[in-house]
Amino acid sequence: MPIYLPIADLPINIFLILGLGAAVGFISGMFGVGGGFLMTPLLILIGIPPAIAVSTVPTHMAASSFSGTLSYWQKKLVDQSLAFILLGGSLVGTWLGVWFFSVLRRMGQLDLFIAIAYIVLLSGVGAMLSFESIRAIIRSWRGTPPVLRRPGTHAWFHGLPLKLRFRQSRIYVSAIPVVVIGLAIGFLGAILGVGGGFLLVPALIYLLRVPTTVAVASSMFITLMTMLLATVLQAAQNHTVDAVLGLTLMVGGVIGAQFGSRAGQAIRAEQLRFLLGLLILGVAARVASDLIHAPVELFSIIPVERLR
């Protein structure tokens, strides 16, 4: 059953989009990640133009993070001081990302940049997840405890000025790295269509030493706000948000997440991380293969208004 996507300007099977949304929703529920870093390249692989995929996925991310953000906020798990400083950097990064998106699109280099950026990002994240999970599995087999960093040790950025005390996170750190992290997450979210939670949560936990629950809650709040802004800016400035595609993905995602969350509870954490790492590496390899293979048609005609 084909459905017409007005902004992407192509017909596509609605069951394919629903199935893709359900599959990514299943993965999101199973592994506890947003799924945007998988949704965007998968949409590109099935023929959705990269500009439309990058701009539309934030609508799915914003919708999926809304209920979680509301729940965490009511439970007072969001570190408001930390979240709003992160948000300030994220909003600036989102604006810069949308601007850079427009520049690349006018230059005709957007598709190439997105493909290369996804190969680098997914390969790095997938390799780190796989390596860390393999080490954890080996430690579990041998019965050796994990090596933890000694309490009181600090990274180099702890010596930076403008230190603030974040009471709920129980950290005393400079506002500079917090703003920089938010800036990077916002930029990536706008230019690649990723929520950034799969990068923000580890950064808060391992770099700033934020408690895991607070890190997840604050990250979900940042994801909601940046994805909302990215959607508005992409729709207003680039006119590349396809509402029909976004709504169909949302329906499939909600259904898939319910089954994924149940499946994830039956598998150990290190095994989940290993499977996620392999999945991410597989997507990176698929994107890379499409980039290096010669296309069927070496030239294409694109209307001038598409590049404006």
PALUMVEX-814323 format. One record per residue (C-alpha): residue number from 1; x, y, z. Coordinates in nm, 4 decimals, always signed. Example, Ala and Ser with C-alpha at 12.3 -4.5 7.8 and 13.67 -1.06 7.14 Angstrom:
BEGIN
+-----+----------+----------+----------+
: seq :        x :        y :        z :
+-----+----------+----------+----------+
:   1 :  +1.2300 :  -0.4500 :  +0.7800 :
:   2 :  +1.3670 :  -0.1060 :  +0.7140 :
+-----+----------+----------+----------+
END
This chain:
BEGIN
+-----+----------+----------+----------+
: seq :        x :        y :        z :
+-----+----------+----------+----------+
:   1 :  +0.0000 :  +0.0000 :  +0.0000 :
:   2 :  +0.1866 :  +0.3106 :  -0.1212 :
:   3 :  +0.1646 :  +0.6444 :  +0.0569 :
:   4 :  +0.2764 :  +0.9765 :  -0.0914 :
:   5 :  +0.5295 :  +1.1801 :  +0.1074 :
:   6 :  +0.4634 :  +1.5425 :  +0.0073 :
:   7 :  +0.7963 :  +1.6956 :  +0.1117 :
:   8 :  +1.0134 :  +1.4015 :  +0.0047 :
:   9 :  +0.8085 :  +1.4045 :  -0.3188 :
:  10 :  +0.7944 :  +1.0281 :  -0.3619 :
:  11 :  +0.5535 :  +0.7391 :  -0.2984 :
:  12 :  +0.6608 :  +0.4692 :  -0.0554 :
:  13 :  +0.5022 :  +0.1641 :  +0.0992 :
:  14 :  +0.3381 :  +0.2626 :  +0.4280 :
:  15 :  +0.4035 :  -0.0807 :  +0.5776 :
:  16 :  +0.7749 :  -0.0347 :  +0.5092 :
:  17 :  +0.7772 :  +0.2921 :  +0.7047 :
:  18 :  +0.5653 :  +0.1459 :  +0.9844 :
:  19 :  +0.7924 :  -0.1567 :  +0.9987 :
:  20 :  +1.1025 :  +0.0607 :  +1.0081 :
:  21 :  +0.9537 :  +0.2713 :  +1.2876 :
:  22 :  +0.8592 :  -0.0418 :  +1.4795 :
:  23 :  +1.2051 :  -0.1941 :  +1.4321 :
:  24 :  +1.3861 :  +0.1166 :  +1.5562 :
:  25 :  +1.1295 :  +0.1519 :  +1.8359 :
:  26 :  +1.1988 :  -0.2082 :  +1.9344 :
:  27 :  +1.5716 :  -0.1360 :  +1.9414 :
:  28 :  +1.5128 :  +0.1832 :  +2.1406 :
:  29 :  +1.3043 :  +0.0021 :  +2.3977 :
:  30 :  +1.5407 :  -0.2936 :  +2.4141 :
:  31 :  +1.8671 :  -0.1012 :  +2.4471 :
:  32 :  +1.7417 :  +0.2177 :  +2.6116 :
:  33 :  +1.8639 :  +0.4530 :  +2.3364 :
:  34 :  +1.6816 :  +0.7167 :  +2.1356 :
:  35 :  +1.7269 :  +0.5429 :  +1.8019 :
:  36 :  +1.7731 :  +0.8566 :  +1.5923 :
:  37 :  +2.1308 :  +0.7595 :  +1.5040 :
:  38 :  +1.9869 :  +0.4435 :  +1.3443 :
:  39 :  +1.6633 :  +0.5848 :  +1.2044 :
:  40 :  +1.8275 :  +0.8493 :  +0.9848 :
:  41 :  +2.0722 :  +0.6206 :  +0.7965 :
:  42 :  +1.8035 :  +0.3527 :  +0.7592 :
:  43 :  +1.5660 :  +0.6049 :  +0.6001 :
:  44 :  +1.8432 :  +0.7079 :  +0.3627 :
:  45 :  +1.9078 :  +0.3443 :  +0.2729 :
:  46 :  +1.5433 :  +0.2903 :  +0.1690 :
:  47 :  +1.5508 :  +0.5912 :  -0.0619 :
:  48 :  +1.4448 :  +0.8913 :  +0.1487 :
:  49 :  +1.6577 :  +1.1948 :  +0.0524 :
:  50 :  +1.9184 :  +1.2653 :  +0.3245 :
:  51 :  +1.7966 :  +1.6211 :  +0.3802 :
:  52 :  +1.4404 :  +1.4989 :  +0.4416 :
:  53 :  +1.5559 :  +1.2127 :  +0.6668 :
:  54 :  +1.7761 :  +1.4364 :  +0.8830 :
:  55 :  +1.5035 :  +1.7001 :  +0.9189 :
:  56 :  +1.2120 :  +1.4627 :  +0.9866 :
:  57 :  +1.3667 :  +1.2256 :  +1.2407 :
:  58 :  +1.3762 :  +1.5008 :  +1.5116 :
:  59 :  +0.9940 :  +1.5003 :  +1.5102 :
:  60 :  +1.0021 :  +1.1306 :  +1.6022 :
:  61 :  +1.2692 :  +1.1942 :  +1.8666 :
:  62 :  +1.0771 :  +1.4817 :  +2.0256 :
:  63 :  +0.7560 :  +1.2796 :  +2.0432 :
:  64 :  +0.9266 :  +0.9734 :  +2.1904 :
:  65 :  +1.1098 :  +1.1742 :  +2.4585 :
:  66 :  +0.8110 :  +1.3837 :  +2.5709 :
:  67 :  +0.6467 :  +1.1301 :  +2.8008 :
:  68 :  +0.9795 :  +1.0283 :  +2.9526 :
:  69 :  +1.0755 :  +1.3889 :  +3.0190 :
:  70 :  +0.7412 :  +1.4590 :  +3.1843 :
:  71 :  +0.7773 :  +1.1547 :  +3.4093 :
:  72 :  +1.1339 :  +1.2390 :  +3.5136 :
:  73 :  +1.0419 :  +1.6033 :  +3.5766 :
:  74 :  +0.7510 :  +1.5082 :  +3.8022 :
:  75 :  +0.9821 :  +1.2784 :  +3.9992 :
:  76 :  +1.2323 :  +1.5682 :  +4.0339 :
:  77 :  +1.5139 :  +1.3658 :  +3.8797 :
:  78 :  +1.6160 :  +1.6373 :  +3.6321 :
:  79 :  +1.9040 :  +1.8516 :  +3.7599 :
:  80 :  +1.7531 :  +2.1838 :  +3.6547 :
:  81 :  +2.0714 :  +2.3904 :  +3.6954 :
:  82 :  +2.2758 :  +2.1451 :  +3.4915 :
:  83 :  +1.9971 :  +2.0932 :  +3.2373 :
:  84 :  +1.9463 :  +2.4631 :  +3.1642 :
:  85 :  +2.3193 :  +2.5288 :  +3.1202 :
:  86 :  +2.3372 :  +2.2312 :  +2.8857 :
:  87 :  +2.0253 :  +2.3595 :  +2.7124 :
:  88 :  +2.1827 :  +2.7006 :  +2.6531 :
:  89 :  +2.4763 :  +2.5401 :  +2.4728 :
:  90 :  +2.2467 :  +2.2954 :  +2.2924 :
:  91 :  +2.0206 :  +2.5675 :  +2.1519 :
:  92 :  +2.3193 :  +2.7582 :  +2.0141 :
:  93 :  +2.4605 :  +2.4347 :  +1.8720 :
:  94 :  +2.1242 :  +2.3502 :  +1.7123 :
:  95 :  +2.1057 :  +2.6902 :  +1.5435 :
:  96 :  +2.4628 :  +2.6522 :  +1.4165 :
:  97 :  +2.3831 :  +2.3007 :  +1.2931 :
:  98 :  +2.0771 :  +2.4155 :  +1.0953 :
:  99 :  +2.2807 :  +2.7021 :  +0.9472 :
: 100 :  +2.5610 :  +2.4635 :  +0.8487 :
: 101 :  +2.2981 :  +2.2256 :  +0.7070 :
: 102 :  +2.1708 :  +2.5064 :  +0.4814 :
: 103 :  +2.5242 :  +2.5968 :  +0.3674 :
: 104 :  +2.6071 :  +2.2381 :  +0.2741 :
: 105 :  +2.2754 :  +2.2005 :  +0.0937 :
: 106 :  +2.3385 :  +2.5126 :  -0.1173 :
: 107 :  +2.6866 :  +2.3807 :  -0.2009 :
: 108 :  +2.5442 :  +2.0425 :  -0.3039 :
: 109 :  +2.7663 :  +1.8587 :  -0.0514 :
: 110 :  +2.5027 :  +1.7716 :  +0.2104 :
: 111 :  +2.4541 :  +1.4061 :  +0.1141 :
: 112 :  +2.8284 :  +1.3359 :  +0.1108 :
: 113 :  +2.8845 :  +1.5080 :  +0.4458 :
: 114 :  +2.5991 :  +1.3179 :  +0.6128 :
: 115 :  +2.7249 :  +0.9829 :  +0.4805 :
: 116 :  +3.0847 :  +1.0413 :  +0.5942 :
: 117 :  +2.9765 :  +1.1810 :  +0.9309 :
: 118 :  +2.7559 :  +0.8787 :  +0.9966 :
: 119 :  +3.0318 :  +0.6362 :  +0.9006 :
: 120 :  +3.2744 :  +0.8034 :  +1.1438 :
: 121 :  +3.0185 :  +0.8432 :  +1.4233 :
: 122 :  +2.8649 :  +0.4965 :  +1.4023 :
: 123 :  +3.1999 :  +0.3219 :  +1.3576 :
: 124 :  +3.3452 :  +0.4959 :  +1.6627 :
: 125 :  +3.0457 :  +0.4385 :  +1.8875 :
: 126 :  +2.9953 :  +0.0798 :  +1.7694 :
: 127 :  +3.3614 :  -0.0094 :  +1.8183 :
: 128 :  +3.3730 :  +0.1399 :  +2.1690 :
: 129 :  +3.0524 :  -0.0343 :  +2.2732 :
: 130 :  +3.1673 :  -0.3693 :  +2.1351 :
: 131 :  +3.5139 :  -0.3446 :  +2.2922 :
: 132 :  +3.3799 :  -0.2385 :  +2.6319 :
: 133 :  +3.1111 :  -0.5076 :  +2.6344 :
: 134 :  +3.3579 :  -0.7812 :  +2.5333 :
: 135 :  +3.5816 :  -0.6785 :  +2.8233 :
: 136 :  +3.2819 :  -0.6876 :  +3.0576 :
: 137 :  +3.1789 :  -1.0329 :  +2.9341 :
: 138 :  +3.5342 :  -1.1656 :  +2.9816 :
: 139 :  +3.5450 :  -1.0195 :  +3.3335 :
: 140 :  +3.2127 :  -1.1836 :  +3.4087 :
: 141 :  +3.3408 :  -1.5229 :  +3.2889 :
: 142 :  +3.6565 :  -1.4899 :  +3.4985 :
: 143 :  +3.4716 :  -1.3540 :  +3.7997 :
: 144 :  +3.6952 :  -1.0445 :  +3.8271 :
: 145 :  +3.5403 :  -0.7132 :  +3.9399 :
: 146 :  +3.5525 :  -0.4077 :  +3.7089 :
: 147 :  +3.8304 :  -0.1528 :  +3.7600 :
: 148 :  +3.6810 :  +0.1710 :  +3.8873 :
: 149 :  +3.8400 :  +0.5138 :  +3.8937 :
: 150 :  +3.9532 :  +0.6090 :  +4.2426 :
: 151 :  +3.7291 :  +0.8597 :  +4.4222 :
: 152 :  +3.8667 :  +1.2116 :  +4.4184 :
: 153 :  +4.0485 :  +1.1841 :  +4.0854 :
: 154 :  +3.9832 :  +1.4695 :  +3.8423 :
: 155 :  +4.0178 :  +1.5364 :  +3.4732 :
: 156 :  +4.2048 :  +1.8365 :  +3.3319 :
: 157 :  +3.8869 :  +2.0441 :  +3.2821 :
: 158 :  +3.8171 :  +2.0440 :  +3.6560 :
: 159 :  +4.0783 :  +2.3199 :  +3.6815 :
: 160 :  +3.8857 :  +2.5555 :  +3.4522 :
: 161 :  +3.7269 :  +2.8744 :  +3.5948 :
: 162 :  +3.3551 :  +2.9584 :  +3.6362 :
: 163 :  +3.2939 :  +2.6636 :  +3.8674 :
: 164 :  +2.9396 :  +2.5937 :  +3.9790 :
: 165 :  +2.7942 :  +2.3517 :  +4.2323 :
: 166 :  +2.5202 :  +2.1282 :  +4.0964 :
: 167 :  +2.3613 :  +1.9949 :  +4.4121 :
: 168 :  +2.1341 :  +1.7300 :  +4.2658 :
: 169 :  +2.4184 :  +1.5860 :  +4.0576 :
: 170 :  +2.6572 :  +1.6252 :  +4.3520 :
: 171 :  +2.9335 :  +1.7737 :  +4.1361 :
: 172 :  +3.1396 :  +2.0933 :  +4.1493 :
: 173 :  +3.2668 :  +2.1707 :  +3.8014 :
: 174 :  +3.3287 :  +2.4570 :  +3.5598 :
: 175 :  +3.0372 :  +2.5674 :  +3.3436 :
: 176 :  +3.2669 :  +2.5745 :  +3.0379 :
: 177 :  +3.2767 :  +2.1963 :  +2.9666 :
: 178 :  +2.9020 :  +2.1767 :  +3.0358 :
: 179 :  +2.8311 :  +2.4430 :  +2.7709 :
: 180 :  +3.0729 :  +2.2802 :  +2.5243 :
: 181 :  +2.9058 :  +1.9395 :  +2.5661 :
: 182 :  +2.5638 :  +2.0965 :  +2.5092 :
: 183 :  +2.6934 :  +2.2843 :  +2.2041 :
: 184 :  +2.8284 :  +1.9639 :  +2.0479 :
: 185 :  +2.5088 :  +1.7683 :  +2.1172 :
: 186 :  +2.2886 :  +2.0400 :  +1.9674 :
: 187 :  +2.5069 :  +2.0667 :  +1.6572 :
: 188 :  +2.5043 :  +1.6911 :  +1.5975 :
: 189 :  +2.1289 :  +1.6775 :  +1.6520 :
: 190 :  +2.0629 :  +1.9392 :  +1.3871 :
: 191 :  +2.3126 :  +1.8276 :  +1.1227 :
: 192 :  +2.2642 :  +1.4505 :  +1.1567 :
: 193 :  +1.9112 :  +1.4156 :  +1.2964 :
: 194 :  +2.0215 :  +1.2390 :  +1.6165 :
: 195 :  +1.8881 :  +1.3054 :  +1.9639 :
: 196 :  +2.2361 :  +1.2949 :  +2.1120 :
: 197 :  +2.1321 :  +1.1010 :  +2.4200 :
: 198 :  +2.3571 :  +0.8087 :  +2.3304 :
: 199 :  +2.6504 :  +1.0559 :  +2.3466 :
: 200 :  +2.5251 :  +1.2914 :  +2.6168 :
: 201 :  +2.4539 :  +1.0266 :  +2.8799 :
: 202 :  +2.8055 :  +0.8740 :  +2.8663 :
: 203 :  +2.9582 :  +1.2243 :  +2.8667 :
: 204 :  +2.7649 :  +1.3220 :  +3.1802 :
: 205 :  +2.8400 :  +0.9938 :  +3.3572 :
: 206 :  +3.2049 :  +0.9369 :  +3.2661 :
: 207 :  +3.3313 :  +1.2947 :  +3.2210 :
: 208 :  +3.1309 :  +1.4990 :  +3.4708 :
: 209 :  +3.0538 :  +1.2123 :  +3.7151 :
: 210 :  +2.6790 :  +1.2779 :  +3.7181 :
: 211 :  +2.4697 :  +0.9961 :  +3.8755 :
: 212 :  +2.3223 :  +0.7691 :  +3.6099 :
: 213 :  +1.9553 :  +0.8382 :  +3.6866 :
: 214 :  +2.0081 :  +1.2148 :  +3.6873 :
: 215 :  +2.2137 :  +1.1927 :  +3.3667 :
: 216 :  +1.9405 :  +0.9990 :  +3.1847 :
: 217 :  +1.6657 :  +1.2328 :  +3.3076 :
: 218 :  +1.8574 :  +1.5503 :  +3.2182 :
: 219 :  +1.9586 :  +1.4059 :  +2.8802 :
: 220 :  +1.5976 :  +1.3278 :  +2.7910 :
: 221 :  +1.4969 :  +1.6860 :  +2.8744 :
: 222 :  +1.7769 :  +1.8219 :  +2.6518 :
: 223 :  +1.6773 :  +1.5845 :  +2.3718 :
: 224 :  +1.3168 :  +1.7029 :  +2.3838 :
: 225 :  +1.4063 :  +2.0732 :  +2.3693 :
: 226 :  +1.6756 :  +2.0475 :  +2.1011 :
: 227 :  +1.4671 :  +1.8220 :  +1.8774 :
: 228 :  +1.1713 :  +2.0601 :  +1.9022 :
: 229 :  +1.3944 :  +2.3525 :  +1.8052 :
: 230 :  +1.5583 :  +2.1540 :  +1.5244 :
: 231 :  +1.2161 :  +2.0629 :  +1.3834 :
: 232 :  +1.0953 :  +2.4251 :  +1.3882 :
: 233 :  +1.4161 :  +2.5632 :  +1.2352 :
: 234 :  +1.4373 :  +2.2964 :  +0.9644 :
: 235 :  +1.0727 :  +2.3498 :  +0.8704 :
: 236 :  +1.1014 :  +2.7296 :  +0.8673 :
: 237 :  +1.4430 :  +2.7671 :  +0.7066 :
: 238 :  +1.4924 :  +2.4614 :  +0.4856 :
: 239 :  +1.1316 :  +2.3334 :  +0.4373 :
: 240 :  +1.2523 :  +1.9727 :  +0.4671 :
: 241 :  +1.0317 :  +1.8321 :  +0.7457 :
: 242 :  +0.7884 :  +1.5719 :  +0.6094 :
: 243 :  +0.4983 :  +1.5527 :  +0.8566 :
: 244 :  +0.3445 :  +1.2442 :  +0.6936 :
: 245 :  +0.6710 :  +1.0530 :  +0.7242 :
: 246 :  +0.7246 :  +1.1693 :  +1.0821 :
: 247 :  +0.3737 :  +1.0719 :  +1.1947 :
: 248 :  +0.4002 :  +0.7257 :  +1.0372 :
: 249 :  +0.7357 :  +0.6650 :  +1.2072 :
: 250 :  +0.5886 :  +0.7731 :  +1.5421 :
: 251 :  +0.3065 :  +0.5167 :  +1.5181 :
: 252 :  +0.5469 :  +0.2344 :  +1.4381 :
: 253 :  +0.7946 :  +0.3473 :  +1.7028 :
: 254 :  +0.5407 :  +0.3465 :  +1.9842 :
: 255 :  +0.4336 :  -0.0087 :  +1.8984 :
: 256 :  +0.7872 :  -0.1421 :  +1.8657 :
: 257 :  +0.9111 :  +0.0176 :  +2.1894 :
: 258 :  +0.6571 :  -0.1749 :  +2.3968 :
: 259 :  +0.7908 :  -0.5112 :  +2.2772 :
: 260 :  +1.1546 :  -0.3977 :  +2.2876 :
: 261 :  +1.1408 :  -0.2965 :  +2.6530 :
: 262 :  +1.0136 :  -0.6422 :  +2.7475 :
: 263 :  +1.2798 :  -0.8192 :  +2.5420 :
: 264 :  +1.5568 :  -0.6087 :  +2.6922 :
: 265 :  +1.4722 :  -0.7172 :  +3.0450 :
: 266 :  +1.5596 :  -1.0786 :  +2.9626 :
: 267 :  +1.9187 :  -1.0079 :  +2.8483 :
: 268 :  +2.2186 :  -0.9076 :  +3.0586 :
: 269 :  +2.3494 :  -0.5509 :  +3.0279 :
: 270 :  +2.6888 :  -0.6360 :  +2.8762 :
: 271 :  +2.5241 :  -0.8660 :  +2.6215 :
: 272 :  +2.2823 :  -0.5880 :  +2.5262 :
: 273 :  +2.5719 :  -0.3455 :  +2.4756 :
: 274 :  +2.7562 :  -0.6001 :  +2.2610 :
: 275 :  +2.4522 :  -0.6598 :  +2.0398 :
: 276 :  +2.3952 :  -0.2845 :  +2.0066 :
: 277 :  +2.7600 :  -0.2353 :  +1.9120 :
: 278 :  +2.7352 :  -0.5002 :  +1.6403 :
: 279 :  +2.4133 :  -0.3437 :  +1.5104 :
: 280 :  +2.5720 :  +0.0014 :  +1.4920 :
: 281 :  +2.8807 :  -0.1353 :  +1.3141 :
: 282 :  +2.6538 :  -0.3140 :  +1.0666 :
: 283 :  +2.4684 :  +0.0073 :  +0.9801 :
: 284 :  +2.8013 :  +0.1924 :  +0.9442 :
: 285 :  +2.9279 :  -0.0771 :  +0.7060 :
: 286 :  +2.6081 :  -0.0551 :  +0.4989 :
: 287 :  +2.6344 :  +0.3244 :  +0.4696 :
: 288 :  +3.0026 :  +0.2932 :  +0.3747 :
: 289 :  +2.9267 :  +0.0347 :  +0.1050 :
: 290 :  +2.6688 :  +0.2645 :  -0.0540 :
: 291 :  +2.9200 :  +0.5501 :  -0.0472 :
: 292 :  +3.2014 :  +0.3640 :  -0.2253 :
: 293 :  +2.9932 :  +0.1693 :  -0.4782 :
: 294 :  +2.9445 :  +0.3336 :  -0.8158 :
: 295 :  +2.5836 :  +0.4503 :  -0.8644 :
: 296 :  +2.3680 :  +0.3129 :  -1.1439 :
: 297 :  +2.3289 :  +0.6647 :  -1.2851 :
: 298 :  +2.6447 :  +0.8756 :  -1.2698 :
: 299 :  +2.4545 :  +1.2015 :  -1.3201 :
: 300 :  +2.1262 :  +1.3323 :  -1.1840 :
: 301 :  +1.9144 :  +1.6382 :  -1.2512 :
: 302 :  +1.8031 :  +1.8329 :  -0.9433 :
: 303 :  +1.5641 :  +2.1307 :  -0.9603 :
: 304 :  +1.7349 :  +2.4557 :  -0.8667 :
: 305 :  +1.4803 :  +2.5320 :  -0.5929 :
: 306 :  +1.5842 :  +2.2094 :  -0.4111 :
: 307 :  +1.9304 :  +2.3615 :  -0.3525 :
: 308 :  +1.8025 :  +2.6881 :  -0.2106 :
+-----+----------+----------+----------+
END
